[in-house]
């Protein structure tokens, strides 16, 4: 039986793949950052003022970790953008909404219903349409 | 945990402020040149960063008492407000799509007290 060899991957497609993996990592980091922020809000006290909240973002370890992770994710996304197309990578970033929804249910016992699932699905498809429009 | 309307209001207000931040960052970036003085004296860029930080404060206050699975997707509203500031007829379909999403999540009967 004759074997069919897969066509060799071009350097461009390899770079695109690496960029996609980096953005996928961004989505996990984003989700983790949101979990840290949510956990960190508990350390702000009962009725924090805006100033106390602003200071808390810098001084409360969990809140600071959440925003630091957002920073790391942003840097990683910018690096990924240098290797891949925005129209392909940006829709992947919206997977963060899926992970955050899953984390919310598992960690914070949020309720789940079809409306939330539909909402996240429309966000992802909306961003995919926007990404496609940038190529049109 | 239910999501009180006031938490939704904090997060939505945060997205409005954040979208102004994006606008000022964009305008400020247009005034950048390759020297430190122009960077430090760029008030538009500073205002953009400041508004972004302020929107973070609003988000933290909002997310404190509400469900993350309801409030985090609302952050995508920031794209709508930013888009509206550069509104063109061809953009109306996209705006509709994101607004519809927000309504689906926000009006979810079991999660929000709206």
gemmi code that builds the backbone of each chain (N, CA, C; Angstrom):
import gemmi

chains = {
    "A": [
        ("UNK", (0.854, -1.198, 0.000), (0.000, 0.000, 0.000), (0.891, 1.250, 0.000)),
        ("UNK", (0.688, 2.144, -0.951), (1.565, 3.327, -1.017), (1.317, 4.287, 0.151)),
        ("UNK", (2.397, 4.816, 0.670), (2.251, 5.784, 1.774), (2.246, 7.201, 1.208)),
        ("UNK", (1.397, 8.017, 1.799), (1.311, 9.415, 1.367), (2.004, 10.275, 2.411)),
        ("UNK", (3.041, 10.966, 1.989), (3.770, 11.825, 2.926), (3.066, 13.163, 3.070)),
        ("UNK", (2.992, 13.607, 4.326), (2.398, 14.928, 4.564), (3.321, 15.989, 3.985)),
        ("UNK", (2.729, 17.057, 3.403), (3.572, 18.115, 2.845), (4.379, 18.793, 3.959)),
        ("UNK", (5.639, 19.143, 3.694), (6.454, 19.761, 4.742), (5.870, 21.099, 5.177)),
        ("UNK", (5.963, 21.322, 6.494), (5.434, 22.576, 7.027), (6.378, 23.714, 6.654)),
        ("UNK", (5.793, 24.808, 6.216), (6.630, 25.950, 5.886), (6.997, 26.676, 7.171)),
        ("UNK", (8.030, 27.512, 7.083), (8.456, 28.279, 8.253), (7.329, 29.177, 8.746)),
        ("UNK", (6.556, 29.707, 7.779), (5.460, 30.612, 8.128), (4.384, 29.910, 8.957)),
        ("UNK", (4.039, 28.672, 8.531), (2.989, 27.954, 9.266), (3.487, 27.517, 10.638)),
        ("UNK", (4.787, 27.230, 10.732), (5.358, 26.883, 12.049), (5.261, 28.069, 12.998)),
        ("UNK", (5.602, 29.259, 12.465), (5.547, 30.465, 13.300), (4.114, 30.742, 13.742)),
        ("UNK", (3.187, 30.540, 12.792), (1.770, 30.753, 13.088), (1.312, 29.800, 14.211)),
        ("UNK", (1.793, 28.549, 14.129), (1.448, 27.558, 15.148), (1.980, 27.935, 16.510)),
        ("UNK", (3.234, 28.410, 16.534), (3.829, 28.824, 17.817), (3.080, 30.021, 18.399)),
        ("UNK", (2.709, 30.942, 17.512), (1.962, 32.125, 17.968), (0.614, 31.710, 18.545)),
        ("UNK", (-0.014, 30.733, 17.887), (-1.321, 30.238, 18.350), (-1.189, 29.616, 19.745)),
        ("UNK", (-0.114, 28.839, 19.939), (0.126, 28.227, 21.259), (0.363, 29.294, 22.325)),
        ("UNK", (1.096, 30.343, 21.945), (1.367, 31.432, 22.895), (0.057, 32.115, 23.295)),
        ("UNK", (-0.837, 32.323, 22.330), (-2.114, 32.982, 22.637), (-2.993, 32.066, 23.492)),
        ("UNK", (-2.900, 30.768, 23.223), (-3.645, 29.806, 24.042), (-3.170, 29.896, 25.500)),
        ("UNK", (-1.854, 30.028, 25.660), (-1.282, 30.201, 27.001), (-1.803, 31.501, 27.628)),
        ("UNK", (-1.914, 32.548, 26.791), (-2.470, 33.834, 27.263), (-3.864, 33.644, 27.847)),
        ("UNK", (-4.668, 32.817, 27.192), (-6.053, 32.637, 27.653), (-6.078, 31.979, 29.040)),
        ("UNK", (-5.150, 31.020, 29.260), (-5.075, 30.377, 30.579), (-4.606, 31.385, 31.636)),
        ("UNK", (-3.612, 32.201, 31.255), (-3.099, 33.207, 32.199), (-4.196, 34.226, 32.518)),
        ("UNK", (-4.947, 34.638, 31.492), (-6.055, 35.577, 31.699), (-7.071, 35.017, 32.691)),
        ("UNK", (-7.410, 33.745, 32.491), (-8.407, 33.116, 33.364), (-7.881, 33.062, 34.800)),
        ("UNK", (-6.601, 32.706, 34.942), (-5.997, 32.651, 36.280), (-6.007, 34.040, 36.915)),
        ("UNK", (-5.725, 35.061, 36.112), (-5.695, 36.425, 36.655), (-7.064, 36.825, 37.187)),
        ("UNK", (-8.120, 36.451, 36.467), (-9.473, 36.801, 36.925), (-9.804, 36.087, 38.232)),
        ("UNK", (-9.345, 34.829, 38.347), (-9.581, 34.088, 39.590), (-8.850, 34.761, 40.751)),
        ("UNK", (-7.602, 35.205, 40.511), (-6.842, 35.899, 41.555), (-7.534, 37.204, 41.961)),
        ("UNK", (-8.023, 37.944, 40.954), (-8.682, 39.228, 41.244), (-9.934, 38.984, 42.093)),
        ("UNK", (-10.714, 37.992, 41.688), (-11.939, 37.686, 42.439), (-11.605, 37.258, 43.871)),
        ("UNK", (-10.591, 36.402, 44.011), (-10.180, 35.979, 45.360), (-9.651, 37.169, 46.163)),
        ("UNK", (-8.928, 38.053, 45.472), (-8.313, 39.213, 46.136), (-9.322, 40.228, 46.640)),
        ("UNK", (-10.489, 40.291, 46.011), (-11.485, 41.287, 46.429), (-11.965, 41.021, 47.853)),
        ("UNK", (-11.853, 39.765, 48.298), (-12.290, 39.422, 49.656), (-11.404, 40.092, 50.708)),
        ("UNK", (-10.168, 40.441, 50.314), (-9.243, 41.034, 51.283), (-9.413, 42.552, 51.392)),
        ("UNK", (-10.391, 43.100, 50.657), (-10.550, 44.557, 50.655), (-11.407, 45.076, 51.806)),
        ("UNK", (-11.989, 44.187, 52.562), (-12.869, 44.633, 53.647), (-14.312, 44.719, 53.186)),
        ("UNK", (-15.181, 45.155, 54.113), (-16.617, 45.127, 53.822), (-17.041, 46.182, 52.811)),
        ("UNK", (-16.677, 47.439, 53.069), (-17.097, 48.522, 52.179), (-15.889, 49.379, 51.797)),
        ("UNK", (-15.060, 48.901, 50.896), (-13.870, 49.682, 50.539), (-14.234, 50.905, 49.688)),
        ("UNK", (-13.523, 52.003, 49.936), (-13.716, 53.187, 49.096), (-12.936, 52.977, 47.795)),
        ("UNK", (-13.117, 53.916, 46.857), (-12.392, 53.792, 45.584), (-10.883, 53.885, 45.805)),
        ("UNK", (-10.496, 54.783, 46.744), (-9.065, 54.952, 47.017), (-8.485, 53.679, 47.639)),
        ("UNK", (-9.240, 53.106, 48.596), (-8.776, 51.865, 49.236), (-8.653, 50.737, 48.212)),
        ("UNK", (-9.593, 50.714, 47.260), (-9.533, 49.683, 46.213), (-8.309, 49.891, 45.331)),
        ("UNK", (-8.068, 51.168, 44.958), (-6.915, 51.471, 44.100), (-5.609, 51.086, 44.791)),
        ("UNK", (-5.524, 51.420, 46.087), (-4.314, 51.070, 46.850), (-4.219, 49.553, 47.000)),
        ("UNK", (-5.384, 48.917, 47.200), (-5.434, 47.463, 47.375), (-4.911, 46.704, 46.164)),
        ("UNK", (-5.136, 47.254, 44.973), (-4.652, 46.587, 43.753), (-3.127, 46.443, 43.802)),
        ("UNK", (-2.476, 47.410, 44.449), (-1.010, 47.378, 44.532), (-0.534, 46.639, 45.780)),
        ("UNK", (-1.306, 46.757, 46.883), (-0.804, 46.227, 48.162), (-1.322, 44.831, 48.530)),
        ("UNK", (-2.493, 44.456, 48.041), (-3.039, 43.130, 48.370), (-2.441, 42.079, 47.421)),
        ("UNK", (-1.763, 41.082, 47.979), (-1.017, 40.129, 47.137), (-1.845, 39.466, 46.029)),
        ("UNK", (-3.071, 39.039, 46.361), (-3.861, 38.326, 45.351), (-4.300, 39.264, 44.218)),
        ("UNK", (-4.725, 40.484, 44.610), (-5.129, 41.462, 43.585), (-3.929, 41.842, 42.714)),
        ("UNK", (-2.798, 42.069, 43.379), (-1.585, 42.443, 42.643), (-1.178, 41.313, 41.687)),
        ("UNK", (-1.262, 40.071, 42.201), (-0.903, 38.915, 41.358), (-1.824, 38.844, 40.135)),
        ("UNK", (-3.117, 39.116, 40.352), (-4.076, 39.094, 39.248), (-3.708, 40.081, 38.161)),
        ("UNK", (-3.412, 41.330, 38.569), (-3.081, 42.344, 37.568), (-1.688, 42.122, 36.972)),
        ("UNK", (-0.771, 41.559, 37.781), (0.560, 41.235, 37.242), (0.434, 40.164, 36.157)),
        ("UNK", (-0.425, 39.178, 36.397), (-0.634, 38.130, 35.393), (-1.245, 38.714, 34.119)),
        ("UNK", (-2.143, 39.697, 34.287), (-2.712, 40.358, 33.106), (-1.606, 41.033, 32.294)),
        ("UNK", (-0.648, 41.627, 33.025), (0.485, 42.265, 32.357), (1.320, 41.251, 31.587)),
        ("UNK", (1.597, 40.112, 32.239), (2.378, 39.043, 31.595), (1.656, 38.565, 30.333)),
        ("UNK", (0.347, 38.391, 30.458), (-0.447, 37.916, 29.327), (-0.402, 38.913, 28.166)),
        ("UNK", (-0.456, 40.213, 28.515), (-0.420, 41.246, 27.467), (0.907, 41.202, 26.709)),
        ("UNK", (2.005, 41.079, 27.480), (3.333, 41.024, 26.847), (3.432, 39.795, 25.932)),
        ("UNK", (2.933, 38.667, 26.431), (2.977, 37.428, 25.645), (2.149, 37.568, 24.360)),
        ("UNK", (1.011, 38.242, 24.482), (0.134, 38.434, 23.315), (0.813, 39.324, 22.270)),
        ("UNK", (1.485, 40.378, 22.766), (2.192, 41.275, 21.829), (3.292, 40.502, 21.101)),
        ("UNK", (4.024, 39.643, 21.851), (5.083, 38.831, 21.234), (4.489, 37.877, 20.198)),
        ("UNK", (3.313, 37.298, 20.538), (2.661, 36.377, 19.599), (2.225, 37.099, 18.331)),
        ("UNK", (1.786, 38.342, 18.510), (1.315, 39.120, 17.350), (2.440, 39.375, 16.344)),
        ("UNK", (3.670, 39.390, 16.843), (4.800, 39.608, 15.934), (4.976, 38.420, 14.993)),
        ("UNK", (4.516, 37.240, 15.425), (4.714, 36.023, 14.625), (3.474, 35.620, 13.832)),
        ("UNK", (2.283, 36.020, 14.313), (1.061, 35.534, 13.670), (0.123, 36.641, 13.251)),
        ("UNK", (-0.962, 36.242, 12.570), (-1.947, 37.216, 12.092), (-2.939, 37.559, 13.196)),
        ("UNK", (-3.222, 38.851, 13.315), (-4.177, 39.318, 14.318), (-5.545, 38.679, 14.097)),
        ("UNK", (-5.941, 38.548, 12.823), (-7.276, 38.020, 12.521), (-7.444, 36.575, 12.987)),
        ("UNK", (-6.344, 35.838, 13.064), (-6.407, 34.458, 13.554), (-6.250, 34.382, 15.069)),
        ("UNK", (-5.393, 35.256, 15.598), (-5.035, 35.146, 17.018), (-6.068, 35.765, 17.943)),
        ("UNK", (-6.699, 36.858, 17.508), (-7.616, 37.559, 18.402), (-8.819, 36.698, 18.790)),
        ("UNK", (-9.431, 35.972, 17.829), (-10.546, 35.093, 18.231), (-10.123, 34.030, 19.245)),
        ("UNK", (-8.884, 33.550, 19.151), (-8.405, 32.530, 20.093), (-8.375, 33.100, 21.514)),
        ("UNK", (-8.053, 34.392, 21.592), (-7.970, 35.057, 22.894), (-9.298, 34.987, 23.652)),
        ("UNK", (-10.409, 34.935, 22.913), (-11.725, 34.929, 23.568), (-12.013, 33.606, 24.284)),
        ("UNK", (-11.161, 32.600, 24.060), (-11.318, 31.349, 24.814), (-11.214, 31.616, 26.316)),
        ("UNK", (-10.571, 32.728, 26.672), (-10.470, 33.127, 28.074), (-11.846, 33.205, 28.729)),
        ("UNK", (-12.844, 33.640, 27.971), (-14.207, 33.724, 28.524), (-14.713, 32.336, 28.911)),
        ("UNK", (-14.332, 31.339, 28.106), (-14.752, 29.964, 28.408), (-14.092, 29.487, 29.690)),
        ("UNK", (-12.757, 29.686, 29.771), (-12.037, 29.211, 30.969), (-12.544, 29.920, 32.220)),
        ("UNK", (-12.791, 31.252, 32.105), (-13.270, 32.002, 33.277), (-14.638, 31.478, 33.711)),
        ("UNK", (-15.486, 31.168, 32.744), (-16.813, 30.633, 33.078), (-16.669, 29.298, 33.809)),
        ("UNK", (-15.779, 28.435, 33.306), (-15.561, 27.128, 33.944), (-14.997, 27.322, 35.361)),
        ("UNK", (-13.986, 28.210, 35.483), (-13.383, 28.478, 36.798), (-14.412, 29.036, 37.778)),
        ("UNK", (-15.294, 29.906, 37.261), (-16.314, 30.520, 38.124), (-17.222, 29.466, 38.730)),
        ("UNK", (-17.565, 28.479, 37.914), (-18.459, 27.414, 38.390), (-17.717, 26.518, 39.382)),
        ("UNK", (-16.475, 26.156, 39.033), (-15.716, 25.206, 39.857), (-15.241, 25.854, 41.174)),
        ("UNK", (-14.666, 27.063, 41.071), (-14.049, 27.682, 42.252), (-15.029, 28.500, 43.088)),
        ("UNK", (-15.910, 29.234, 42.400), (-16.776, 30.166, 43.137), (-18.240, 29.709, 43.161)),
        ("UNK", (-18.485, 28.531, 42.599), (-19.830, 27.938, 42.600), (-20.883, 28.846, 41.970)),
        ("UNK", (-20.497, 29.537, 40.912), (-21.468, 30.326, 40.145), (-22.496, 29.389, 39.532)),
        ("UNK", (-23.704, 29.902, 39.352), (-24.720, 29.078, 38.688), (-24.450, 29.077, 37.177)),
        ("UNK", (-24.900, 28.042, 36.510), (-24.710, 27.961, 35.047), (-26.071, 27.744, 34.396)),
        ("UNK", (-26.279, 28.398, 33.276), (-27.530, 28.202, 32.539), (-27.281, 28.447, 31.049)),
        ("UNK", (-28.234, 28.079, 30.188), (-28.028, 28.195, 28.738), (-27.755, 29.621, 28.283)),
        ("UNK", (-28.294, 30.619, 28.999), (-28.076, 32.016, 28.598), (-26.589, 32.374, 28.684)),
        ("UNK", (-25.941, 31.939, 29.756), (-24.511, 32.247, 29.907), (-23.697, 31.567, 28.808)),
        ("UNK", (-24.038, 30.299, 28.541), (-23.308, 29.566, 27.495), (-23.515, 30.248, 26.141)),
        ("UNK", (-24.772, 30.640, 25.875), (-25.075, 31.305, 24.603), (-24.338, 32.639, 24.509)),
        ("UNK", (-24.289, 33.365, 25.629), (-23.610, 34.659, 25.641), (-22.145, 34.543, 25.291)),
        ("UNK", (-21.468, 33.584, 25.930), (-20.036, 33.383, 25.661), (-19.834, 32.930, 24.211)),
        ("UNK", (-20.738, 32.076, 23.715), (-20.626, 31.599, 22.325), (-20.762, 32.758, 21.341)),
        ("UNK", (-21.674, 33.694, 21.644), (-21.865, 34.838, 20.733), (-20.657, 35.773, 20.779)),
        ("UNK", (-20.062, 35.946, 21.974), (-18.853, 36.780, 22.069), (-17.762, 36.193, 21.176)),
        ("UNK", (-17.550, 34.871, 21.297), (-16.491, 34.228, 20.513), (-16.772, 34.374, 19.017)),
        ("UNK", (-18.032, 34.120, 18.616), (-18.339, 34.223, 17.181), (-18.241, 35.681, 16.722)),
        ("UNK", (-18.634, 36.619, 17.618), (-18.539, 38.034, 17.258), (-17.107, 38.461, 17.001)),
        ("UNK", (-16.196, 38.014, 17.863), (-14.786, 38.367, 17.686), (-14.215, 37.692, 16.439)),
        ("UNK", (-14.680, 36.454, 16.172), (-14.228, 35.754, 14.956), (-14.673, 36.519, 13.712)),
        ("UNK", (-15.906, 37.056, 13.753), (-16.406, 37.866, 12.623), (-15.566, 39.121, 12.466)),
        ("UNK", (-15.255, 39.764, 13.612), (-14.400, 40.956, 13.561), (-13.037, 40.638, 12.966)),
        ("UNK", (-12.489, 39.475, 13.375), (-11.179, 39.057, 12.848), (-11.246, 38.834, 11.355)),
        ("UNK", (-12.330, 38.197, 10.889), (-12.513, 37.959, 9.460), (-12.667, 39.263, 8.700)),
        ("UNK", (-13.363, 40.222, 9.348), (-13.603, 41.520, 8.694), (-12.301, 42.282, 8.476)),
        ("UNK", (-11.314, 42.026, 9.341), (-10.043, 42.737, 9.172), (-9.292, 42.247, 7.946)),
        ("UNK", (-9.674, 41.063, 7.439), (-9.037, 40.545, 6.218), (-9.837, 40.869, 4.970)),
        ("UNK", (-11.107, 41.299, 5.177), (-12.007, 41.489, 4.025), (-11.621, 42.729, 3.219)),
    ],
    "B": [
        ("UNK", (-24.301, 32.674, 44.871), (-24.191, 34.144, 44.864), (-24.934, 34.713, 43.654)),
        ("UNK", (-25.726, 35.750, 43.887), (-26.394, 36.445, 42.797), (-25.577, 37.687, 42.432)),
        ("UNK", (-25.886, 38.248, 41.281), (-25.158, 39.439, 40.861), (-26.060, 40.664, 41.026)),
        ("UNK", (-25.771, 41.517, 42.017), (-26.613, 42.698, 42.202), (-26.447, 43.685, 41.045)),
        ("UNK", (-27.503, 44.444, 40.801), (-27.486, 45.420, 39.706), (-26.355, 46.434, 39.881)),
        ("UNK", (-26.061, 46.763, 41.151), (-25.023, 47.774, 41.396), (-23.653, 47.253, 40.936)),
        ("UNK", (-23.428, 45.922, 41.059), (-22.159, 45.349, 40.583), (-22.062, 45.445, 39.066)),
        ("UNK", (-23.197, 45.175, 38.407), (-23.237, 45.299, 36.940), (-22.932, 46.741, 36.548)),
        ("UNK", (-23.527, 47.686, 37.301), (-23.330, 49.111, 36.992), (-21.856, 49.505, 37.130)),
        ("UNK", (-21.192, 49.021, 38.196), (-19.765, 49.334, 38.388), (-18.942, 48.832, 37.197)),
        ("UNK", (-19.204, 47.578, 36.805), (-18.401, 46.981, 35.729), (-18.684, 47.697, 34.400)),
        ("UNK", (-19.962, 47.967, 34.122), (-20.303, 48.636, 32.851), (-19.691, 50.033, 32.815)),
        ("UNK", (-19.789, 50.755, 33.966), (-19.185, 52.089, 34.033), (-17.670, 51.989, 33.806)),
        ("UNK", (-17.083, 50.932, 34.364), (-15.644, 50.694, 34.157), (-15.307, 50.507, 32.684)),
        ("UNK", (-16.186, 49.812, 31.957), (-15.916, 49.594, 30.527), (-16.018, 50.911, 29.749)),
        ("UNK", (-16.961, 51.790, 30.188), (-17.103, 53.098, 29.520), (-15.821, 53.912, 29.731)),
        ("UNK", (-15.354, 53.936, 30.998), (-14.127, 54.689, 31.319), (-12.933, 54.090, 30.573)),
        ("UNK", (-12.875, 52.763, 30.550), (-11.777, 52.083, 29.849), (-11.767, 52.397, 28.355)),
        ("UNK", (-12.948, 52.552, 27.774), (-12.999, 52.846, 26.332), (-12.497, 54.264, 26.061)),
        ("UNK", (-12.770, 55.202, 27.016), (-12.187, 56.544, 26.889), (-10.665, 56.449, 27.003)),
        ("UNK", (-10.207, 55.542, 27.901), (-8.769, 55.319, 28.045), (-8.149, 54.866, 26.731)),
        ("UNK", (-8.845, 53.949, 26.045), (-8.337, 53.442, 24.763), (-8.242, 54.575, 23.740)),
        ("UNK", (-9.257, 55.451, 23.754), (-9.276, 56.573, 22.807), (-8.078, 57.493, 23.064)),
        ("UNK", (-7.849, 57.830, 24.353), (-6.736, 58.735, 24.671), (-5.382, 58.066, 24.415)),
        ("UNK", (-5.293, 56.739, 24.640), (-4.046, 56.028, 24.325), (-3.758, 56.123, 22.830)),
        ("UNK", (-4.817, 55.967, 22.027), (-4.666, 56.019, 20.570), (-4.223, 57.421, 20.132)),
        ("UNK", (-4.894, 58.453, 20.702), (-4.541, 59.827, 20.342), (-3.122, 60.138, 20.816)),
        ("UNK", (-2.818, 59.693, 22.059), (-1.486, 59.935, 22.625), (-0.397, 59.249, 21.823)),
        ("UNK", (-0.688, 58.035, 21.353), (0.304, 57.292, 20.566), (0.633, 58.041, 19.270)),
        ("UNK", (-0.349, 58.775, 18.767), (-0.121, 59.558, 17.540), (0.799, 60.742, 17.766)),
        ("UNK", (0.967, 61.142, 19.029), (1.832, 62.290, 19.348), (3.205, 61.853, 19.867)),
        ("UNK", (3.505, 60.553, 19.761), (4.786, 60.060, 20.278), (5.915, 60.316, 19.291)),
        ("UNK", (7.063, 60.657, 19.830), (8.270, 60.683, 18.995), (9.383, 60.008, 19.795)),
        ("UNK", (10.533, 59.798, 19.143), (11.576, 58.983, 19.762), (12.438, 59.774, 20.748)),
        ("UNK", (11.807, 60.372, 21.752), (12.599, 60.930, 22.841), (11.796, 60.899, 24.129)),
        ("UNK", (12.524, 60.837, 25.249), (11.899, 60.638, 26.553), (11.012, 61.819, 26.938)),
        ("UNK", (11.433, 63.024, 26.528), (10.695, 64.233, 26.908), (9.283, 64.201, 26.318)),
        ("UNK", (9.186, 63.783, 25.081), (7.865, 63.749, 24.436), (6.973, 62.687, 25.089)),
        ("UNK", (7.625, 61.636, 25.606), (6.860, 60.588, 26.284), (6.316, 61.103, 27.621)),
        ("UNK", (7.190, 61.809, 28.376), (6.792, 62.287, 29.704), (5.816, 63.455, 29.623)),
        ("UNK", (5.910, 64.249, 28.553), (5.020, 65.419, 28.445), (3.750, 65.099, 27.656)),
        ("UNK", (3.556, 63.821, 27.329), (2.388, 63.433, 26.542), (1.185, 63.229, 27.482)),
        ("UNK", (0.408, 64.315, 27.691), (-0.696, 64.242, 28.665), (-1.806, 63.323, 28.182)),
        ("UNK", (-1.938, 63.187, 26.882), (-3.006, 62.315, 26.361), (-2.719, 60.852, 26.713)),
        ("UNK", (-1.451, 60.483, 26.562), (-1.045, 59.115, 26.904), (-1.215, 58.869, 28.412)),
        ("UNK", (-0.804, 59.859, 29.210), (-0.929, 59.738, 30.672), (-2.402, 59.617, 31.068)),
        ("UNK", (-3.248, 60.416, 30.410), (-4.685, 60.362, 30.707), (-5.258, 58.994, 30.315)),
        ("UNK", (-4.809, 58.476, 29.186), (-5.260, 57.156, 28.731), (-4.909, 56.077, 29.738)),
        ("UNK", (-3.660, 56.108, 30.221), (-3.216, 55.111, 31.210), (-4.003, 55.283, 32.510)),
        ("UNK", (-4.184, 56.554, 32.917), (-4.931, 56.842, 34.139), (-6.362, 56.328, 34.062)),
        ("UNK", (-7.001, 56.529, 32.917), (-8.385, 56.065, 32.756), (-8.459, 54.532, 32.770)),
        ("UNK", (-7.449, 53.909, 32.189), (-7.391, 52.435, 32.227), (-7.296, 51.934, 33.676)),
        ("UNK", (-6.412, 52.594, 34.455), (-6.249, 52.190, 35.858), (-7.546, 52.423, 36.632)),
        ("UNK", (-8.201, 53.565, 36.342), (-9.470, 53.867, 37.022), (-10.522, 52.804, 36.673)),
        ("UNK", (-10.532, 52.378, 35.421), (-11.512, 51.353, 35.022), (-11.248, 50.037, 35.769)),
        ("UNK", (-9.974, 49.775, 36.087), (-9.631, 48.570, 36.865), (-10.227, 48.649, 38.263)),
        ("UNK", (-10.184, 49.849, 38.856), (-10.747, 50.040, 40.193), (-12.255, 49.760, 40.158)),
        ("UNK", (-12.934, 50.294, 39.140), (-14.380, 50.067, 38.994), (-14.664, 48.565, 38.843)),
        ("UNK", (-13.804, 47.877, 38.073), (-14.005, 46.443, 37.838), (-13.879, 45.657, 39.144)),
        ("UNK", (-12.849, 45.991, 39.934), (-12.619, 45.268, 41.198), (-13.798, 45.485, 42.145)),
        ("UNK", (-14.279, 46.737, 42.236), (-15.423, 47.017, 43.118), (-16.649, 46.230, 42.643)),
        ("UNK", (-16.833, 46.175, 41.326), (-17.994, 45.477, 40.777), (-17.935, 43.974, 40.978)),
        ("UNK", (-16.773, 43.401, 40.726), (-16.645, 41.944, 40.726), (-16.647, 41.378, 42.155)),
        ("UNK", (-16.466, 42.282, 43.115), (-16.374, 41.869, 44.517), (-17.643, 41.162, 44.988)),
        ("UNK", (-18.801, 41.694, 44.584), (-20.064, 41.153, 45.103), (-20.895, 40.413, 44.064)),
        ("UNK", (-20.342, 40.193, 42.884), (-21.143, 39.547, 41.841), (-20.502, 38.287, 41.315)),
        ("UNK", (-21.200, 37.619, 40.432), (-20.678, 36.388, 39.830), (-19.680, 36.739, 38.721)),
        ("UNK", (-18.521, 36.097, 38.799), (-17.480, 36.330, 37.791), (-17.960, 35.903, 36.409)),
        ("UNK", (-18.746, 34.828, 36.361), (-19.211, 34.318, 35.061), (-20.207, 35.257, 34.399)),
        ("UNK", (-20.776, 36.205, 35.162), (-21.685, 37.208, 34.580), (-20.908, 38.486, 34.263)),
        ("UNK", (-20.039, 38.893, 35.207), (-19.397, 40.205, 35.097), (-18.202, 40.221, 34.139)),
        ("UNK", (-17.439, 39.137, 34.106), (-16.252, 39.148, 33.229), (-16.620, 39.271, 31.742)),
        ("UNK", (-17.641, 38.523, 31.253), (-18.000, 38.720, 29.833), (-18.444, 40.147, 29.514)),
        ("UNK", (-18.909, 40.874, 30.524), (-19.347, 42.262, 30.278), (-18.185, 43.184, 29.938)),
        ("UNK", (-16.969, 42.748, 30.258), (-15.786, 43.535, 29.896), (-15.732, 43.730, 28.378)),
        ("UNK", (-16.313, 42.766, 27.643), (-16.305, 42.882, 26.171), (-17.115, 44.078, 25.696)),
        ("UNK", (-17.968, 44.651, 26.591), (-18.711, 45.858, 26.234), (-17.771, 47.019, 25.894)),
        ("UNK", (-16.575, 46.991, 26.483), (-15.595, 48.035, 26.185), (-15.334, 48.145, 24.694)),
        ("UNK", (-15.356, 46.994, 24.000), (-15.162, 46.996, 22.546), (-16.299, 47.741, 21.856)),
        ("UNK", (-17.505, 47.587, 22.406), (-18.668, 48.255, 21.803), (-18.521, 49.768, 21.911)),
        ("UNK", (-18.210, 50.235, 23.131), (-18.094, 51.695, 23.324), (-16.972, 52.261, 22.450)),
        ("UNK", (-15.845, 51.547, 22.386), (-14.727, 52.031, 21.563), (-15.129, 52.063, 20.088)),
        ("UNK", (-15.856, 51.021, 19.687), (-16.309, 50.944, 18.296), (-17.264, 52.091, 17.973)),
        ("UNK", (-18.141, 52.417, 18.933), (-19.128, 53.481, 18.704), (-18.456, 54.828, 18.491)),
        ("UNK", (-17.273, 54.998, 19.101), (-16.584, 56.286, 18.947), (-16.021, 56.442, 17.541)),
        ("UNK", (-15.827, 55.331, 16.854), (-15.395, 55.389, 15.457), (-16.459, 54.745, 14.582)),
        ("UNK", (-17.723, 55.043, 14.918), (-18.834, 54.349, 14.269), (-18.880, 54.651, 12.770)),
        ("UNK", (-19.015, 53.584, 11.997), (-19.266, 53.668, 10.561), (-20.441, 52.742, 10.292)),
        ("UNK", (-21.223, 52.976, 9.213), (-22.378, 52.122, 8.942), (-22.032, 50.641, 8.890)),
        ("UNK", (-20.847, 50.297, 8.377), (-20.486, 48.881, 8.253), (-20.235, 48.223, 9.604)),
        ("UNK", (-20.080, 49.055, 10.647), (-19.797, 48.498, 11.970), (-21.057, 48.116, 12.733)),
        ("UNK", (-22.239, 48.541, 12.245), (-23.448, 48.379, 13.047), (-23.749, 46.910, 13.339)),
        ("UNK", (-23.437, 46.002, 12.402), (-23.678, 44.575, 12.622), (-22.850, 44.041, 13.772)),
        ("UNK", (-21.611, 44.485, 13.851), (-20.725, 44.020, 14.932), (-21.233, 44.539, 16.272)),
        ("UNK", (-21.628, 45.816, 16.291), (-22.123, 46.409, 17.528), (-23.335, 45.613, 18.004)),
        ("UNK", (-24.233, 45.292, 17.080), (-25.440, 44.539, 17.427), (-25.059, 43.206, 18.056)),
        ("UNK", (-24.067, 42.544, 17.476), (-23.672, 41.213, 17.956), (-23.164, 41.264, 19.399)),
        ("UNK", (-22.329, 42.235, 19.702), (-21.757, 42.296, 21.044), (-22.819, 42.743, 22.052)),
        ("UNK", (-23.670, 43.710, 21.642), (-24.726, 44.168, 22.554), (-25.676, 43.015, 22.868)),
        ("UNK", (-26.003, 42.220, 21.855), (-26.891, 41.075, 22.063), (-26.284, 40.110, 23.073)),
        ("UNK", (-24.991, 39.884, 22.950), (-24.293, 38.989, 23.875), (-24.422, 39.479, 25.298)),
        ("UNK", (-24.165, 40.780, 25.461), (-24.235, 41.362, 26.786), (-25.644, 41.160, 27.369)),
        ("UNK", (-26.664, 41.372, 26.517), (-28.041, 41.220, 27.000), (-28.317, 39.781, 27.413)),
        ("UNK", (-27.800, 38.837, 26.622), (-28.015, 37.421, 26.941), (-27.453, 37.071, 28.309)),
        ("UNK", (-26.237, 37.574, 28.563), (-25.582, 37.256, 29.837), (-26.225, 38.030, 30.980)),
        ("UNK", (-26.448, 39.340, 30.749), (-26.940, 40.189, 31.835), (-28.374, 39.862, 32.224)),
        ("UNK", (-29.184, 39.427, 31.256), (-30.584, 39.148, 31.554), (-30.808, 37.676, 31.895)),
        ("UNK", (-29.729, 36.970, 32.085), (-29.836, 35.571, 32.459), (-30.635, 35.485, 33.765)),
        ("UNK", (-31.824, 34.888, 33.748), (-32.739, 35.003, 34.890), (-32.224, 34.419, 36.194)),
        ("UNK", (-31.395, 33.379, 36.124), (-30.967, 32.730, 37.364), (-29.738, 33.383, 37.983)),
        ("UNK", (-29.063, 34.256, 37.220), (-27.798, 34.751, 37.722), (-27.831, 36.208, 38.144)),
        ("UNK", (-28.702, 36.985, 37.569), (-28.663, 38.412, 37.878), (-29.993, 38.892, 38.438)),
        ("UNK", (-29.872, 39.770, 39.419), (-31.102, 40.320, 39.990), (-31.450, 41.595, 39.257)),
        ("UNK", (-31.796, 41.495, 37.988), (-32.097, 42.691, 37.191), (-33.588, 42.715, 36.902)),
    ],
}
model = gemmi.Model(1)
for chain_id, residues in chains.items():
    chain = gemmi.Chain(chain_id)
    for i, (resn, *xyz) in enumerate(residues, 1):
        res = gemmi.Residue()
        res.name, res.seqid = resn, gemmi.SeqId(i, " ")
        for name, pos in zip(("N", "CA", "C"), xyz):
            atom = gemmi.Atom()
            atom.name, atom.element = name, gemmi.Element(name[0])
            atom.pos, atom.b_iso = gemmi.Position(*pos), 0.0
            res.add_atom(atom)
        chain.add_residue(res)
    model.add_chain(chain)
structure = gemmi.Structure()
structure.add_model(model)
structure.setup_entities()
